[in-house]
Every structure is written in C-alpha cells, then in structure tokens.
C-alpha cells in the first residue's frame, strides 16, 4: 500500500509517497531523488526519518547503515539527534538519482565538514562552522568585560578546512591573531550591542528589545554533515511582558547559511519580531525580495565584497531601517519584520568574494534566489524496499 510521509530536503519540507509492503522484512531499501527545478542544486541535504527505515529493514544498530549510490560508491551519512538519516548530493536540473540503503557490518566514520563548540577558554563563546562559513555568539563570561551582546558574529573563511579550534588556539597562545588574515581568513566583523549578522529580537512599539548574552548551552550533534546546538537566555522584559528566549542553530555542510529557530515562551498569540544585520556607514546597498534580504557591506581593505543574507521560508511583513544609541555608540540595522507565534525559523549567512565561490553580488543573489525558490519546489524523494 501507499502511505504519505514528511521528508525534509535541505531543512525544507516535501510530501512524498513511500511504498510500503506488509510482507516480510526487506534486506535493503532503494531511494530515488528527483530535482524538478530548472536549476542545479549542490550540497543538498536529504533527510529520512529512522522510523521509515525501521518499517522496512527492522530494528538494528543504525550506526552500521551502508549507503551507496548508483555506482556502488559509499555515501557519507549522519544519524541526527532527532532520529533521522541525512546525506548530501549534487543534482542537476531535472535529474533523478538512485541510492541503496541496507544494514552494514561496522560503524562508519566520515570526514567532518561541520563543527560546533562551546569555547569556555575564550569567555564562553560558542562558535560553529562548515566548509564554507563560520560564526560565533557570546556567552555570560564576556558580559562583565565587553558589556551585553547577543548578536551573531561572522568569521570570514577562505578555506574549506575547519578552523575554529586552530584560530582560537593561535590567538589565545599569542601565535597569531584571528583579527588578521594569515591565509585562511579572519574575524573583521563588528557586533557590539547589535543583532550583528542576522540575530533576532522582539520588535515592539517600533523598537528592538535586545536580550543579553546566553547563559546556558547544549550541543545536540556535531557532524559530519550537520552540527546543531541550543542556547538559552535569561528572561526578557518586553514592554512589561516577560518572555523566556531560546535559539537553536544548525549548520549543514556546503551551505553559506546557518539555520536559526527563535523561540519565546510566555507569548500569548503572536509577537512582532525582527531579524537584522548591522548597517554600516558608506557605499552599501540592500536587496529585498519576498523571501530574502541581502545586504552588501561597504568597501573594506581587509574584507571587500562581503554580502550578508537572511532567508525566511514563510516570508516577512516588511523591511525597516532603525538607528539607536546606547551610551556613546550608535547602531543601525537593516531589519526584516515578522510575526512570531512562539517560534520562527529562518536562515542567515554571508558570502565573501575572497573565498572564491562568489565573484560578485549578482552571483550570490542567484544562489539566495534559488535557495528561496527551493522552498516551494522541493526535491521529490521515493523510498522502496526490495
């Protein structure tokens, strides 16, 4: 018989038909993946719920799965914390690819392409990265030194290697500062008391209500294909109402963006929120479409041609430009304003021309536009047991 199931592709949902048999347990399962779009897709993450594999192959040690492509070559996979099998593929427009999944004999280990860690030795930073981009966010130990900040920081990478541990170690031991480019990139992004590169905050009475540094962290999974962690903040008073705030971040290999789920407890109905990037002084530009906002940073000698981006699967209500002062410092934002019913999921990230992937803003905009379009035209996946 046929039974509908939800399968996620690159964190976006698509309904596909799974062929179920009531006969005896199968020895293997065949997966077909079709790209119905008019554009090629690279580093696409396919998610298969473990319960759907168990229905066909029975109960076994899922760490011993064997996954191969149509050429019988091994395919890297990961068992996620929320009980899914994920793997990645590059697939051309209109193409269909086939894979075979069966019980294996040993636990497989694959080269990690994502990484996340709580950096206790650097005042409670939390940093995360993949083979394209890197980010960090600030913990409680930094607050007495630099003041409160819950914005997202960016580390500009021009290497596909994982560099978080190396950069921190070199900086803390005095070997090399990560604020200078030593061949792999650098940290030259200024956050301060702002949202930084795509963080979110309540936007009530036409004002941002910023929380402070996170107070608790939980690493949920750490590669090889996806890393996920959750941050908890102190309760936030917004215009007389108190909210408990958490953020869950995940990053997949090959992506320029990190996925963010912002959650508020204590919300009755909807609350207006805004995700934003810092707006600099100088020759910058903004591109705003239905599902995304791109901000091109002004020229910098260290990191020229940097573009920030935010993508909203459910769209947003409007954009806004806001400037405010905290003490002697002035901060401006490019905001995307949304309605939030307890939680909202969106994506934020960047591109840097020196990384070699995007030569100019038009190439990056094409990437973001195709990513946005894929929200409405997901890959088509079929599972069949043999």
N, C-alpha and C positions, 0 to 999 in steps of 0.2 A: 504494500500500500504506500501511498504518498503522504508525507507529513510536513507541514511548514515549520521552519526553524529560523531563528535570527543568527546571522553570521556577520561579524564585523570585518570590514576591509579598511585598513589604514584608519582605524578607530571610527569609521562611519558605518552605518547600519544598512544592510541589504537583506531582503527576504528572499530565500531561495528554496527550492524543493529538494528534499532529501528522499532518496528511495530506500524504504525500509522493507526488510524481509522478516517474516515470522519463522523462518526455518532455522536450522542450527547455526551456531556461532561461526562467523566468517574467519578466514585466515588473513585476509588483507582488505584494504579499503582503497578505492580509486577516487581521486579528486580531480575534477576539471575546473579550470578557472578561465573565464572569458572576459575580455576587455571590450565592452560595447561602445567605448568612446572613440572620438575621432582624433585622439592624440595618444602617444605612447605614455606609459607610466613606469616610473623607475622606483625601486625600493618600496614597493607596495607590501604592506603587512597584511597577511591573511590570518584570520582567527577562526578556529574550530573549537566549539565547546567540548570538553572532555567527555561529558555525558553522551554526546552523539557518537563519539568513538567507542565508548564502552558498550553502547547498544549494539554495535556491530562486531566488535572484537572481544568483548568480555572484559572482565576486570584483570589488570596486570600492572606491573610497575611501569608507569608512563614515562619514566626517565629512560627507559630502554626501547623507545619507539625507533623504528627505522623508516626514514622518509627519503624517497628517491624521486628524481624527475624522469621524463620520458626516455632519457639516455642512460638510465640506471645509475646516475651520479647522485651521491649523497647530498641532501639539502639540510642546511643548518636550521634548527628549530629551538623553541623555548617553551617550557611549561610555565605559564604565568601564575601569579599569586591568586588570581580569581578563576583558576581552573580552566584554562584554555590552552590549546596548542597553537602557537603562532610561527609563521615562517614568512620569508620575503621572496619576491620575484620581480624581475623586469619583464614587462609585457607590452607588445606593440599594439597599436590601434587595430581592433577587430580580431586580434589573435586569441586562440584558445590553447592552453597548456594543460598537460596531464601530470599527475603525481600519484605515487603509490605509498600508502602508509600501512605498516604492519608491525607486529611485535618483533623487537630486537632481542639480542642476547647480552648486550652490555650497555652501561650508562655512557652516553655520548657527551663529549665536551667539544665546544666550538669556540673559535676566537671571539672574544667580546668586542662589540662595536658600540656599546653604550656603557656608561658608568655613572654612579652617583655615590656621594659620601658626605657624612657629617664631619666637618673639619674642626674637631674640638681644639686642635692646637692653634687654630687661627681665629680665636674669639668666637667660636660656634658658628662659623659659616656653614652653609650647605651648598655644595657645588654639584653640577651634573653636566653631562656632555654626551655627544655621539661622535661619529667620524666626520662631522661637518661643523658643528657649533658647540659652544659651551656657555653655561650660565652659573650664577651663584646668587644667594639670598642670605640676609644677615640674621644671626641669632642673638640671644639675650646678652651674651658676654661682651658684645661690641657696643651696646647701648650706652653704658657709662662713659665710654671713650669718645665715640663719634656722635652720640645722640641717637634718637629713634630713627629707624628707616625700615620700611617693609617693601621697598621697590625691588625690582629684578635687575641684577647687574649682568652685563654681557662680557664675555671673554672672546676676543676676535681670534679665530683659529685659521691657519692656512696649512694645516697638516691633517691627514686622516687618522693620525695616531691619537690615542687617549693620553691627555697631557695634564690632567688635574693634579695628580699626586706629584708629578715632576715639577710643575710650576710652583706649587706650594712649598715643596721641599727646598728648591733652589732659592726661593725668596726668603724663607724663614732662616735658612743657614747662611744667607748673605752671598751665595754663589752668583745669583742672577735675579734681578727684579722682574716680576711679571708685568710691570708697567712699561717695560722696554721690549722691543721686538728682537729676539735673538735667533730668528729664523723660522719659528713656529707660530708666531702671532703675539698678542699682548692684551692686557687689560687697559683700555683707554676710555672706558665709558663712565660718565659721571652720573651718580644716582642721587646722593644726598637725601633730603626729605621729600622724595618724589615717588611716583609709581615706577620710574626707571623704564625698562624695556618691556612694557606690556602687563604690569600688575593691575589689579582691580580693586576698587573701593566703592562703598556706598556714595551715591551722588544725589543728595537730598537738599532741597532748597537752593538748588543751583550751586552747590558746594561739594567738594570732596571731603570725606571723613576718613582720614588715614589712621590705620592701626599702627602698632609699634612692631618691634622685632618678634619673630616667632619664639615660643617658649618650650615647645616640645616637638620632636621629630621622630618619624618612623619610616625606616627603609623597608619597602614592601617587596621589591625584587631588584635584581641587579645584573641585567644582561643574560645572554649575549646580544639579544635583539632589542630588548626593551628594559629600561630602568624606571621604577616608579617609587615615589615616596610621598609622605603626607606630613604637612606642617600644621601645628595648632597654635593659635594666638590667644592672648588674653581677651576677655570680653570687651566689646567696643560699644561705647555710648554714642548713639546717632540721634541727635535732636530729642534727647530724653528717653529713647528706647535702647535697650541693651541687647546686643547680638553676640553669639558665640561664633567665631570665624575659623574655618579650616581651609587649606588649599591642598589639593592633590596634584602633583606634577608627574608627567611621564614623558619619556622621550624614546623614539624609535630610531634605529639605525637608518642612515641615509636621508633623514629629514632636516630641513632648515628650521623647523618649528618645534616647540615643546607644547604638549597638551596640558591645559590647566582646567581643573574643576574647582570653582569657588563655591563654598557652601556657607550658609548662615542659619544657625538655629535661633529660634525666637522670632522668626519672621511670621507675621500674620498676613496672609495674602502675598502681595508682591512688594519688593523693594526696588527702587531705581538704583542701578549701579553703573559704573563707567570703568572700562579698561583704557589705559592710556600709555603713551610714550612721551618722554621728555621732548619738548620743542626747544631747539637751540636758537640763538641769535645768528643771523647770517643768511646766506643764499640757500634756503631749504625749499622743499616742495612736498605737497600732500596729494595722494591719490586715494579717493574714497569711492568705493563701489558698494553694491547691495550687501555683500557678504565679507568684505575685507577693507582694511585701511592700510596704506603703505606710506611711510614717512621717510623721505630722503634727507639724510643728515647734511649739514653744511660741510664744505671742504675742510679737511684736516691734513696736516703734513704727515701724521702718523697713520691715519686710517681713512684716507679719502675713498669716496664711493661706498658708503655704508647706507643700507636701506633697512629700516625696521618694518615689520608687518604684523598685523593682527587679523585672524580669520575667525568668523563667527558662523557656525553651522546653521543657527536659527536666525541669522541676520541681526541687525541692531536698529535702534529707533532713529538715531541722528548722530552727527559728529558735533563736537564743540571744542573751542579753544578757550582754555582757562589759565589765568595767571594769578598767583597769590604770593604773599610774603610770609616767611617765617623768620622772625628776628631781622637780621640784615640781608637775608638771602631771598631772592625772588625765583620762583619756579613757574614754568609754563608747560602745558600739556596739550597734546592732540588726543582728544577723547572720543571713544565710541560708547554711546549711552545705550543701555539695555534695561529691560525689565527682568528681575530675577525672582523666581518662585522657589526659595530655599537654596537652590543650587543652579549653576550655569556652567557650561563647558565651552571653552574657546581655545584658540591656539595663538602663540606668539613666538616670534623669532626674528632672524635677520639674515642679511647677505652682505658679504664684503668682497669687493672686486679682486683684492689681492689673494683671496683664497682660490681663485682660478675658475670657479664654477659659473659665476655670473659676470659677464664683461661690462654690463651697464644696467641701468634701472629697467629698461624695456624687457630684458631677458628675465629679470627677477619678477617683474609684473606678470609675464606669461606663466611662469611657474606658479605664482599665487593664484592667478585666474583659473588655471587648470585644476589646481588643488580645490578651489572653491566649487568649480563645476562638478568635480567628482562627488561632492556631497549629494548631488541629485542624480547621478548616473554611476552607481557603484559597480564594481566587478560582479559578475554572475558566477556563483560557485555551486557545483553539484557534487554530492557525495554518493558513491555507490559501493556496495560491498560485493566481494567476489568469494 
